[in-house]
Amino acid sequence: MDPTTSCNLHCTGCWAADYEKGTYLSYEILDALMEEGKNLGTFMYLFSGGEPLMRKSDIIALCEAHPDCCFLAFTNGTLIDEAFASAMLRVKNLSVAISIEGDEAATDERRGKGTYAKAIKAMSILKRYKLLYGISCCYTSQNVQTIGSEAFIDSMLELGAKFAWFFTYIPIGRDAVPSLMVSAGQRAFMYQQVRSFRKSKPIFTMDFWNDGEYVDGCIAGGRCYVHINAQGDIEPCAFIHYSDSNIYTTSLLDAFKRPLFQQYKERQPFNNNPLRPCPLLDNPEQLREMVHASGAVSTDLASVESVDDLTAKCDQASKDWAVSADRLWEDHATSSILCV
């Protein structure tokens, strides 16, 4: 869920940077959503944004109100201080994933001068309080070699990170920078590196695109995951800004029964190769068809983006990756047979 669209940074290529400021979900709405979610069997809640820690007090209050739930906030880390760390230690059911682009130069280039130093300071505070935290890394054509390096992972381990979420750049929104999309070779590099780290480093690593094999493809569309933006639109994914329902007029259960989520249910998995799980980045024709068939509309808070325009930016990348992904999966299948 996005508690707010507001953010204290303006990162290059971030769709949230386009959002109108001041859109938010009230504490009462967030609390009610969690009650509804728990009735459906959901006990893990992620906060994104905007910068979710601009709603620090409400997030801590929600953690206190729902001690049976687990919470994670994706944050730039610049608002983490001693008082917030103390509150995290008190509630015990909140962890954070601090966004970082690799080294200081790469982070500050995308997120603004001084951001890296503030993120590192936040990590030092969390480590001192012995709190569970990790990092959230968006790898792009510009920083993939740094983020995928052993030196970078070792530096994060030294600072106390226990997990690392890896995301690949997707060109969403009017300020998208398609040149930041990784090449097929760069994505294959991350595929190999993440698996290498799992064998050699004491940190849990996960790539939301390259690890489709462990969750049978895409988790979105209500299968394992759903996103609610700050104006209440119920979306299949934080990266898929189309919806046919809103929490102010539709229950979660009813939203799952509506055409968009039913399209996801009927079509998943979107590809027989689990290394090509995404209906946008890997199978853009699938997203085009689902949005048109369901009548879903753009929920972009800054400017409407047609699904045809969005997916067109991913068409060539999906074709390039298909060649590499099919080869990687064939090699994986062959090695698995040999091991047996």
N, C-alpha and C positions, 0 to 999 in steps of 0.2 A: 504494500500500500504506500501511496505517496501522501504523507501527512501535510505537505506543503509544496508549492512550486517555487517558493523563495529559496535563494541561494546566495551565499556571500562571495562566490567565485563566478567566473564567466569563462568556462573551459572551451577551448577550440573544439568544434565538432560535436558538442554536447547538445542534444535536442532540448534538454531542460533549460538551457540558457535562453531559448526562444520564448519560454512561457511567460505569460502575463504574471506579474508579481501579485501576491496577495491571495491567490486561490488556495484553499486549504480544506481539509476534512476536520471537523470539530472533534473534540475529545469524545463527546457523546456519540457521534457517528462511528468513530473508531472502536469504541467500547462495544457498541451494538453489533458491529460487524464481527467482532471476535466472539461474542456470544452466539451469533448465528453460525459462525464458522465452527465453533466447538460442537454445536448440535449436529453438524455434518461430519464431525470427526477430524477437524483440522486444529492442530495444536502448535503449529509453527508459523510465525508471522515475521515478514521481512519489511523493513522500512527503507524506502528509497525516496527519490525526490526529483528536483530540488535537493536541498540539504536538510535531511530529516532532523539533525540535531539543533536546528533553529526552533524545534519544538521539544527541547530537552525535558522540561518539567512534565509535559503530557506523556512523553514516552516512558519516563520513570513511573508515572502514576498508572499507566496501563500495565506495566510489569508488575506493580504491586497488586493491581486489581485482578490479575490473571496469573497467579503463581503456578498454575498447572500448565502454562504455555512457555514456549521457548521463543526468544526474540533476537533478531539480528538487524543491525542498522548499517547500511552502506553509507559511509561518510567520508568527507574529505579530511577529517581529523582536526581541522583548524579550531574547532570549538570545544575540543576535549580539554578539560582542566582537572585540577585536583578534586574539586567539589563533585564533578560528574563521575569521576572514577570512584569516589567514595560512595556515591549513590548506586553505581553499578555493583559494587561489592556488597552493598546492603540488600539489593533485590535478588541478586544471584542468578537471574534468568535472562540476562541481556549480554550479548557480545557485539562487537563491532568489526566491520571489514573496512579498513582504511584504504582509500583509493590512492594509488601511487603509480607513476608511469615508468618506473625504473630508477635511474640515478637523478641527481639534483637537476642537471641540465634538461633532461627529458621531461621531468615533472613540471619544472617551472616554465618551460616553453609552452606547455599545453594548459597549465592551470594558473600561471601567474607567478611572478617573482616572489620568492620567500615562502611559497606553499610547501615545498619539500621540507624545509627546516621546521615548519610548524607541524607537519605530519610526523616527522621524526621525534619531535618533542612529545607529541601525543603518545607515540609508541613507548617512549621512555617512562611516561607516567603510568601507562597501563601495565608495563612490565614491573614497575616498582610496587604496584598494588597487587601483583600476581593475578591479573585478570586474563581470561581467555580472549584473545583477539587474533585477527588475521589481516590479510591484505586483499585488496580487490584490484586487479591489474587488467587494464584494457590494452591489448597489444595491437599495434598499428604497423604500417609499413616503415615508420620512422624509428620505432623503439623496440621492435621484436627481438633483435639480437641482444639488447640489454636485458629485457625482461626474461628472456629465455636462457640467460647465462647462469652458470653455477655460482659465479661471484655475487650476483644479485640475490639469489636465494640464500646464500650463506650470510649475507649482510642482514637480511630480514630475520633469519634465525637468531643471529646475534642480538637483535633488538627484541626478540621474544615472540615473534609471530608463530602461531601454531597451525594456521591453515592459509591457503592461497587460492582465491577464485580467479580464474583467467577468463576473460571475455575478449572476443575479437571485435574490431571496430566495424560498426554497421552504419551506413550513410543515411541517417534518419533526420528529417527536418529541413527547413529552408537553408540553414547554415551548414549543412552536411559538407564534408570534404572527402569526396570519393577517393582521392589520391591516398588517403590514410588507410584504405582497405588493404589488407595483406595480400600478397601473391599466393598462389597455390604452394609454391616452394616454402614460403615463410610459414604458412599454416602447417605444412608437413613438418617443418622444423620444430614448431611448438608441440605437435603431436608426439614426436620422439622425446623432446626434452622433459615434458611433464611426466611421461612414463619412466624416464630415467631418474627423475627426482624421487618418485615413489619408491624406487628400489634403494636409493642411496642417502636420502635426507629425512630427518625426523620432523617432517611437516606434511600435512594432508593437502594434496594439490588436486584441483579439479578444473577442467576446461569445459565450459558450458556448451561448446559446439563439438569439440573433438572427443568427448566422452559419451556420446550417444549410445555406444554399445552397452553401457552399464544400466541404462534406463529404457532400453528398447526404443530409442529414437528421441523424439521431442517430448518434453514434460508439460508443455503449455496447453492452453485451451481447456483447462479444467481437468485434464487427465491427472496431473500431480500438482498443478500450479495455476494460479490465476492472478491477474494484476488489476488493482483498482487505482485509478489516477486521482489527482487532487480535486477534480470536479465530480467525482463519483462514477465515472464511466467504468464499466466492467469489461476489461480487455483480456484477450487470451494470453498476452505476454507483455512485459515492460517495453519490448522493442517493437511490438505490433500495435500501432495506434489506430485501431478500428474497433468499433463496438456497435452492438444493437440493443444495449440495455444499460441502465444506470441504477445505482443503489437507492436513489431517492424515489424511484418508481417501481423497482423490480427487486425481488429477493434474490439471494445468491442461487438458491436451488432453481428458481424459475429462469434465471439467466442461463444456467447450464442447459436448460431444455430448449432455449431459443435457437434460431437457425445458425448463428455463427459458431457456437460451441458444439452444436450437433454436426456441423461440417467438419470440425476438428476430430470429433469422435469417430465419424465414419471413415475418415481418410488416414488416420494415424495407424502405423508409421507412414511417413510421407515418402520414404524411400527404403528399399530392401537393404541398402548399405547403411548401417547405423552411424557411419562416419559422415553421412550426408543427412542429418536429422531435421534441419531447420526449414520451415516452409517459406522463409524469406531469403536467407543467404544461400541455401543449398537447392531449394526447389521453388523458385519464385513463381513459377506457373501455378503451383498449388495455392499460394496465397492469393494470387489474382482471382482464381476461380472461386475460392471460398468467400472472399469479400463480395464479389459480384453476385454469387448465388444466394448469399444470406441477406443482402441489402444493407450490410453494415456500413457505417459512415466514419469518416475521419474524425478522430478525437484530438488531433493536434491542437494544443491550446493557443498556438501562435498563428498558424496559417494552415488551411486545409491542404493536405497532400494526397493526391489520388493514388490508389493502390497501383495503378499502371505506371505512374511516374516513379514511385518508390521502388517497385520491383525491377524496373528497367535499369536502375543503378546497380542491381545485383546479378543481372542476367549473365554477363560475360564471366564474372567471378565464379558463378555457380558452375559454368561449363568447364572452366579451367580446373576448378577443384575436383570436379567429377573424375577427371583422368587420374589425378594423384590419389584421391580417396579410394577409388576402385582398386588401384594397384596396392595401396596400403592394406586394404581389407583382405584382398586375395592373399597377400603375404602373411597376414595375421592368421587367416584360416589355415593356410598351409603349415605354418609353424605350430599351430595348436594340434593339428593332426599328427605331426611328427612327434610332438611331446607325448601324446597319448600312446 
